[in-house]
Amino acid sequence: MTRGNQRDLARAKNQKKQQEMQKKKNASEKTGMSLQERKHRDAELMREKQRKKEEQVAANMNNHKQTAN
């Protein structure tokens, strides 16, 4: 047998946890994108960010070479 109200407390805790998980699931569904679509979008954003960073590094290298000469 359980001691006191442990069973009730455990049920309430589990119910709260389930509600939080459902909220997170609903929030992701509201974006209208599947997991695969989000991964694709994020990959495109990271490629764009990397391309900009490479351009910035190249520009800095050109500026450094010009000031050295």
Residue pairs with C-beta under 8 A, 6 or more apart in sequence:
31 38
33 41
